[in-house]
């Protein structure tokens, strides 16, 4: 056909070079050039017109179901205007009761697993090009019973825009996965709060900016009829004031000057004592700089049911010290706290670095709160929890402490040292730039003198620029013979720290290091810069390192030393200066 046609393909152009445009349909054609001088002379080029490149993808690519479980599978087709597919299970069109059945039409079908356990493949094949297909790998696991879901949280209430850590546990089924919802909305939204699930069945709930009540639900992936729910109150604060209308203003009622020169210790203490005598209340520190003289009994001592409110623009600043000193002591006091958006300043530039001087010290207390304040420039630790046990001759435990929304920065030793405490929640805080005296960690959970840190939840914090490390847990010194149990470090952002991002040493566990983002760990005074590290001369057991993202560690991304009965699974480790995952632990550690 001279110059072709729409069904064969067309030729355009003149002379000895022309352009062939293929038709819409696949096929074989011959393009022939004939000499104008001699019609008997010609040459032919064969052209194969191929079917369009068709790509099929299936979602999900894999799944695990109980016998009789159901799964929706969607096929997407690109590269063709014909997006239809046909479905098979193990090569059987639409499956059968042995391999599992498919119901529905079009590009989304529902797979129902057979009664027996086994592995099966669901395949979607393009109607436009039978050579293009995609598959979903199905594992059918026999259930060990009926799924039962339970749900634990870091607290029954939270402040607006605050966070809550949830953990779901599924028993009775080999498939322990769950899905999450808030007020019936999958993963929530900006109005009801959002929830992000991660490895280890942990999930982070971020509360909305408005007060209210919301229900968080974990539903078994094995059996959608099984779920557990928790109703959460979102309040303006996560603590409850005692006698909130009783305000004791240190400047207007108790002659504190706030002039940055005068010693205001006695005036503030008088206000605290008055609030205590009234059965509780709020001691308000308005804007100004209040100089505090510290000693071993605490420059300022809080009392039960009294909350020290440091307003915006207000600073409590350490003026002088006497021996082992504590700027603010919470001792023999319960249900009290330090709140507000002001600052506690240790004046380290004038006083110097001294690990025996802390800004906030707790012992013999339960139910203490630190919220919103900035704690900075301590000669030693910013916060020190020192609950002497009864075996040491002084029974003064610390328990049920909540710290949130605080900034702990530029302190002389650690940002925080919770040496002895049972029940600690630290969330939504920033620990940065502890840079002066070893160990210089953001948080250093160090069992000491038979004190055992237990039941810690440290989540959704930022650890940045600490010369020691982000989080350390374990004994550091000779004679540290206690051990920690039940520690969870989850959903934290840990960047630009030295030694290690998160470390666990010498403990019985369990320790759960879950869904953290760790980057740019550098070599420091003790270690070469590990993202996550386990170690210890006495060994550590029951560690779960799961779902973490570890990037650009100076040495190994994850270093597993001295660990037993532990698991390292589902982590993403990239751009390490050493090994990605370095398992030095021998037997008893699963890496997957």
C-alpha positions in Angstrom: 0.0 0.0 0.0 1.6 3.2 -1.2 2.6 5.3 1.9 0.8 2.8 4.2 -2.5 3.2 6.1 -3.8 3.5 9.6 -4.1 -0.3 10.1 -0.6 -1.0 8.6 1.3 2.1 9.7 1.9 5.2 7.7 4.9 6.8 5.9 5.6 10.5 5.9 8.3 12.5 4.2 9.8 12.6 0.7 13.0 11.5 -1.0 15.2 8.7 0.3 14.4 9.1 4.0 10.9 8.7 5.4 9.3 8.2 8.8 7.3 5.1 9.6 4.6 5.5 12.3 3.3 2.2 13.7 -0.4 1.4 13.9 -2.3 1.0 17.2 -2.3 -2.8 17.0 0.6 -5.2 17.3 1.6 -7.1 14.2 4.3 -7.6 11.5 4.7 -5.3 8.5 7.1 -4.8 5.6 8.2 -1.4 4.4 9.4 -1.5 0.8 11.4 1.1 -1.2 11.3 0.7 -5.0 13.7 2.4 -7.4 12.1 5.1 -9.5 14.6 4.4 -12.4 13.9 0.6 -12.4 10.7 -0.6 -10.9 12.1 -4.2 -10.7 14.6 -3.1 -8.2 13.5 -2.7 -4.5 14.5 -3.4 -0.9 12.3 -4.4 2.1 12.6 -3.7 5.9 10.6 -5.9 8.2 9.0 -4.1 11.2 7.6 -5.8 14.3 5.0 -3.8 16.1 4.9 -4.9 19.7 2.1 -4.7 22.2 2.3 -1.8 24.7 4.6 -2.3 27.7 2.1 -3.2 30.5 3.0 -3.2 34.2 0.9 -4.9 36.8 1.3 -4.3 40.6 -0.6 -6.0 43.4 -1.3 -4.5 46.8 -0.4 -5.9 49.2 2.6 -7.9 47.9 2.4 -10.4 50.8 0.2 -11.2 53.8 -0.3 -13.6 56.6 -3.8 -14.9 57.4 -5.4 -17.3 59.8 -7.4 -20.2 58.2 -10.6 -18.6 56.8 -9.1 -15.1 57.1 -10.0 -12.6 54.4 -7.8 -10.1 52.5 -8.7 -7.4 49.9 -6.2 -7.4 47.0 -6.0 -4.6 44.4 -4.2 -4.8 41.0 -3.0 -1.7 39.2 -2.2 -1.7 35.5 -0.1 0.9 33.8 1.1 1.2 30.2 -2.2 0.4 28.5 -5.7 1.9 28.3 -7.0 -1.6 28.9 -6.6 -2.0 32.7 -8.6 -5.2 33.1 -7.0 -8.3 34.8 -7.8 -11.9 35.3 -7.3 -13.6 38.7 -5.9 -17.0 39.7 -4.8 -18.7 42.9 -2.0 -21.2 42.5 -2.9 -21.2 38.8 -6.6 -21.9 39.4 -8.9 -19.3 38.0 -10.6 -17.6 41.0 -9.2 -20.4 43.2 -11.1 -23.1 45.1 -11.6 -24.3 48.7 -8.2 -26.0 48.8 -6.1 -23.0 47.8 -8.4 -20.3 48.8 -11.2 -18.5 46.9 -11.5 -15.1 45.2 -14.7 -13.2 45.1 -15.5 -9.9 43.4 -14.9 -8.6 39.9 -12.6 -6.0 38.4 -9.3 -4.9 39.8 -10.1 -5.5 43.5 -11.1 -8.9 44.8 -11.4 -10.5 48.2 -9.3 -13.6 49.0 -10.6 -16.1 51.6 -8.0 -18.4 53.0 -8.6 -22.1 53.0 -9.1 -24.2 56.2 -5.6 -25.6 56.1 -2.3 -23.8 56.7 0.1 -23.4 53.8 1.5 -21.0 51.2 -0.4 -19.7 48.2 0.0 -17.2 45.4 -2.7 -14.9 44.1 -1.9 -13.7 40.6 -3.4 -10.8 38.5 -2.7 -11.0 34.8 -3.1 -8.1 32.3 -5.9 -8.6 29.7 -3.9 -6.3 27.4 -0.7 -8.4 27.6 -0.8 -11.9 29.1 3.0 -11.7 29.7 2.5 -9.1 32.4 1.3 -10.1 35.8 1.8 -9.5 39.5 1.4 -11.7 42.6 0.6 -11.6 46.3 2.2 -14.2 48.5 -0.2 -15.5 51.1 0.9 -17.4 54.2 -1.9 -19.2 56.0 -1.0 -20.0 59.6 -3.0 -22.2 61.8 -4.2 -20.3 64.8 -3.3 -21.5 68.2 -6.7 -20.3 69.4 -9.0 -17.4 69.3 -7.2 -14.0 69.1 -7.4 -11.9 72.2 -6.2 -8.2 72.1 -5.1 -6.2 75.1 -4.0 -2.6 75.1 -1.6 -0.7 77.4 -0.8 3.0 77.4 1.6 5.5 79.0 -1.3 7.2 80.8 -5.1 7.7 80.9 -4.8 11.4 79.9 -2.6 13.7 77.9 -2.2 17.4 77.3 -3.3 19.0 74.1 -0.8 18.3 71.3 1.0 15.9 73.6 1.8 12.2 72.9 0.8 8.8 74.3 2.6 5.5 73.7 0.3 2.5 73.2 1.3 -1.1 73.0 -1.0 -3.8 71.8 -0.6 -7.5 72.7 -2.3 -10.3 70.8 -2.6 -13.8 72.2 -4.3 -16.9 70.9 -3.1 -16.4 67.3 0.2 -16.8 65.5 -0.6 -13.6 63.6 0.0 -10.9 66.3 -0.3 -7.8 64.0 -2.9 -5.1 64.6 -4.4 -2.1 62.9 -5.1 1.2 64.7 -8.0 3.6 64.7 -9.0 6.7 66.6 -12.8 7.2 67.2 -13.3 4.7 64.4 -11.1 6.6 61.9 -8.2 4.5 60.6 -5.0 6.0 62.0 -7.0 9.1 63.1 -6.9 12.6 61.7 -6.1 16.2 62.8 -9.4 16.6 64.6 -9.4 13.4 66.8 -5.6 13.0 66.9 -3.3 10.8 64.8 -1.8 7.4 65.6 1.2 5.8 63.9 1.8 2.1 64.4 5.3 0.6 64.4 7.3 -2.5 65.1 6.7 -4.4 68.3 3.0 -3.5 68.1 3.9 -0.1 69.6 2.0 3.0 68.4 2.4 6.7 69.0 -0.7 8.8 69.4 -0.4 12.6 68.9 -3.3 14.4 70.5 -5.2 17.2 68.7 -4.8 20.9 69.8 -8.3 20.9 71.3 -9.5 19.3 74.5 -11.9 16.3 74.4 -12.2 12.6 74.8 -11.1 10.0 72.2 -11.0 6.3 71.9 -8.0 4.5 70.5 -8.6 1.0 69.2 -6.2 -1.8 68.2 -7.9 -4.5 66.0 -6.4 -7.9 65.4 -5.3 -8.5 61.8 -6.0 -12.2 62.2 -9.6 -11.6 63.3 -11.2 -8.3 62.8 -13.9 -9.1 65.3 -11.3 -9.0 68.1 -10.1 -5.6 69.3 -9.2 -3.6 72.4 -9.9 0.1 73.1 -8.7 2.8 75.5 -10.6 6.0 76.1 -8.2 8.9 76.5 -8.9 12.3 78.0 -7.2 15.2 76.2 -6.9 18.1 78.7 -5.1 21.4 78.7 -2.4 19.9 81.0 -1.5 16.3 81.9 -1.5 17.1 85.7 -4.1 18.2 88.2 -3.5 21.1 90.4 -4.5 21.1 94.0 -6.4 24.2 95.0 -5.8 25.8 91.6 -7.5 29.1 92.7 -5.0 29.6 95.5 -2.2 31.5 93.9 0.9 32.5 96.0 2.8 35.1 94.0 6.4 35.3 95.2 6.9 38.9 94.1 3.6 40.6 95.1 3.0 38.7 98.3 6.3 37.4 99.6 8.8 40.2 98.7 10.9 38.4 96.1 12.7 41.0 94.0 13.4 39.1 90.7 16.1 41.8 90.1 18.9 39.3 89.2 21.0 40.4 92.2 19.2 39.9 95.5 19.0 36.5 97.0 15.3 35.5 96.7 15.6 31.9 98.1 13.8 32.7 101.4 11.0 34.6 99.8 10.2 31.7 97.4 10.5 29.2 100.2 8.1 31.2 102.3 5.5 31.1 99.5 5.9 27.3 99.2 5.5 26.9 102.9 2.3 29.0 102.9 0.9 27.0 100.0 1.6 23.8 101.9 -0.1 25.2 105.0 -3.2 25.9 102.9 -3.3 22.3 101.8 -1.8 23.0 98.4 -1.8 25.6 95.7 0.2 27.3 93.0 3.3 29.2 93.8 3.7 31.7 90.9 7.1 33.1 89.9 6.4 36.0 87.5 8.8 37.5 85.0 12.2 38.4 86.4 15.5 36.8 87.5 15.5 35.3 90.9 18.8 34.4 92.5 18.9 31.1 94.5 21.5 29.9 97.1 21.8 26.1 97.2 22.9 23.6 99.8 22.6 19.9 100.5 19.0 20.3 101.7 18.1 22.1 98.6 18.0 25.8 98.0 14.2 25.5 97.5 12.2 22.5 98.8 8.9 21.7 97.4 6.0 20.4 99.5 3.2 18.0 98.8 0.4 19.3 96.7 2.4 22.5 95.8 3.2 23.3 92.2 5.9 25.8 91.5 4.8 27.8 88.4 7.7 29.6 86.6 6.1 32.0 84.2 7.4 33.0 80.8 10.2 35.5 81.2 11.0 34.2 84.7 14.3 32.6 85.6 15.5 30.9 88.8 19.3 31.3 88.7 21.8 29.7 90.9 23.8 32.3 92.8 25.9 30.3 95.2 26.4 26.7 96.4 27.5 25.0 99.6 29.1 21.6 99.2 26.9 19.0 97.6 24.0 21.2 96.5 20.6 20.9 95.0 18.9 24.0 93.6 15.4 22.6 93.9 14.8 19.6 96.1 11.6 17.4 95.9 12.0 15.2 99.0 9.3 13.9 101.3 6.8 15.5 99.0 4.1 13.9 96.8 1.8 15.1 94.1 3.8 18.2 93.3 5.7 19.7 90.5 7.6 22.3 88.5 5.5 23.8 85.7 5.4 26.8 83.3 7.4 28.0 80.4 10.2 29.8 82.4 13.8 28.8 83.0 15.9 27.1 85.7 19.5 28.2 85.2 22.5 26.7 87.0 24.9 29.6 86.2 27.7 27.1 85.3 29.8 29.9 83.8 30.2 31.5 87.2 30.0 28.5 89.5 32.0 26.0 87.3 31.4 22.3 86.5 30.7 20.1 89.5 28.9 16.8 89.3 27.8 17.1 93.0 25.5 20.0 92.1 22.2 19.4 90.5 19.4 21.7 89.5 16.4 19.5 90.3 16.8 16.5 92.7 14.1 14.0 93.7 14.1 11.4 96.4 11.3 10.1 98.7 8.6 11.2 96.4 5.8 9.9 94.3 3.7 11.6 91.6 6.1 14.5 90.8 5.7 16.4 87.6 8.1 18.6 85.5 6.3 20.2 82.6 7.2 22.9 80.1 10.2 24.5 81.8 13.8 24.9 80.5 16.6 23.4 82.7 20.0 24.6 81.6 23.6 25.4 82.6 23.8 23.1 85.6 27.2 22.5 87.1 26.2 18.8 87.2 23.1 17.1 86.2 20.0 19.0 85.1 17.6 16.5 86.8 18.7 13.8 89.3 16.3 11.0 90.6 18.1 9.4 93.6 15.7 7.0 95.4 17.8 5.4 98.1 16.5 1.9 98.8 15.6 0.5 102.2 18.6 -1.9 101.9 20.9 1.1 102.0 19.5 2.1 105.3 17.4 5.0 104.0 14.1 4.0 102.5 13.3 6.9 100.2 12.1 5.6 96.8 11.1 7.8 93.8 8.1 6.6 91.8 5.6 7.6 89.2 7.4 10.7 87.8 6.1 12.5 84.7 8.3 14.8 82.7 7.0 16.3 79.4 7.4 19.3 77.2 10.7 20.4 78.9 14.0 21.5 77.4 17.1 20.2 79.2 20.2 21.7 77.6 23.9 22.6 78.1 24.3 21.0 81.5 27.7 20.1 83.0 27.2 16.3 83.3 24.0 14.6 82.1 20.7 16.2 81.1 19.0 13.8 83.4 20.2 10.9 85.6 17.3 8.7 86.8 19.4 6.5 89.0 16.7 5.2 91.3 13.1 5.4 90.2 10.2 3.0 89.6 7.8 4.3 87.0 9.1 7.2 84.8 7.5 8.7 81.8 9.6 11.2 79.7 8.0 12.4 76.5 7.9 15.4 74.2 11.2 16.8 75.6 14.5 18.0 74.1 17.8 16.9 75.6 20.6 18.8 73.9 24.2 19.8 74.2 25.4 18.1 77.4 29.0 18.8 76.6 31.2 19.4 79.6 31.8 16.5 82.0 31.5 12.8 81.4 29.3 10.9 80.7 27.5 13.8 79.0 24.4 11.8 78.0 21.0 13.2 77.3 19.5 10.6 79.7 21.8 8.3 81.8 19.7 5.5 83.4 22.5 4.3 85.8 21.7 1.7 88.5 23.8 2.7 91.5 24.2 1.6 95.1 21.5 -1.1 94.7 19.1 1.4 93.1 17.3 -0.1 90.1 15.6 2.0 87.5 12.4 0.1 86.6 9.4 0.7 84.3 10.6 3.6 82.2 8.8 4.9 79.1 11.0 7.4 77.2 9.3 8.3 73.9 8.8 11.0 71.4 11.8 13.1 72.6 14.7 14.8 70.7 18.3 13.9 71.8 20.7 16.2 69.9 24.3 17.3 70.2 25.1 15.4 73.5 28.8 14.7 73.5 28.3 11.4 75.4 25.2 9.8 73.9 21.5 10.1 73.5 20.2 7.5 76.0 22.4 5.2 78.1 21.1 2.5 80.5 23.3 0.4 82.7 26.0 0.6 85.4 29.0 2.7 84.6 31.2 2.4 87.7 32.6 -0.3 90.0 30.1 -1.2 92.6 27.1 -0.5 90.5 25.4 -3.8 91.3 21.8 -3.1 90.6 20.1 -3.9 87.3 17.3 -2.2 85.4 14.1 -3.9 84.1 11.3 -3.0 81.7 12.7 -0.1 79.8 11.1 1.2 76.6 12.7 3.8 74.3 10.4 4.5 71.4 9.7 7.0 68.6 12.6 9.3 69.7 14.7 11.4 67.3 18.3 10.9 68.2 20.9 12.9 66.1 24.4 14.2 66.3 25.3 12.6 69.6 28.7 11.0 70.5 29.5 7.4 71.6 26.1 5.9 70.7 22.6 7.0 70.0 20.9 4.5 72.3 22.8 2.0 74.5 21.8 -0.7 76.9 24.3 -2.4 79.2 24.3 -5.2 81.8 20.7 -5.8 82.6 18.0 -8.5 82.8 15.6 -6.6 80.5 13.2 -6.4 79.0 14.5 -3.5 77.0 12.5 -2.3 74.0 14.3 0.0 71.5 11.5 0.6 69.0 10.8 2.9 66.0 13.5 5.5 66.8 15.2 7.6 64.2 18.9 7.8 64.8 21.4 9.7 62.7 25.0 11.0 62.6 26.3 9.4 65.8 30.0 10.5 66.1 33.1 9.1 67.8 33.6 10.4 71.3 35.6 9.9 74.4 34.6 6.2 75.0 33.2 4.7 71.8 33.6 5.1 68.1 30.0 6.2 67.4 27.4 3.4 67.3 23.8 4.1 66.3 22.4 1.4 68.8 24.6 -0.6 71.1 24.3 -3.4 73.6 27.3 -4.4 75.8 28.3 -5.4 79.3 30.7 -7.6 81.2 27.7 -9.3 82.9 25.7 -9.5 79.8 22.2 -8.2 78.9 19.1 -10.2 78.0 15.7 -9.7 76.6 16.5 -6.8 74.3 14.1 -6.0 71.3 15.6 -3.7 68.7 12.9 -3.3 66.1 11.7 -0.8 63.5 14.5 1.7 64.0 16.0 3.9 61.2 19.8 4.2 61.8 21.7 6.4 59.4 25.3 7.7 59.1 26.8 6.2 62.2 30.6 6.9 62.5 31.1 3.2 63.4 28.5 0.3 63.3 24.9 1.1 62.8 23.8 -1.5 65.3 26.4 -3.2 67.6 25.1 -6.3 69.4 27.5 -7.2 72.2 27.0 -9.5 75.2 23.3 -9.9 74.5 21.2 -13.1 74.9 17.6 -14.0 74.3 17.2 -10.9 72.2 15.9 -9.9 68.8 17.0 -7.3 66.2 14.4 -7.1 63.5 12.9 -4.8 60.9 15.5 -2.1 61.2 16.8 0.1 58.3 20.5 0.7 58.6 22.3 2.9 56.0 25.6 4.7 55.4 27.4 3.3 58.4 31.1 4.0 58.8 31.6 0.4 60.1 29.2 -2.5 59.7 25.5 -2.1 59.2 24.6 -4.7 61.9 27.5 -6.2 63.9 26.4 -9.2 65.9 29.1 -10.0 68.4 26.7 -11.8 70.8 27.0 -15.4 69.7 24.0 -17.6 70.4 20.6 -16.4 71.5 20.2 -13.3 69.3 17.9 -13.3 66.2 18.7 -10.8 63.4 16.2 -10.6 60.7 
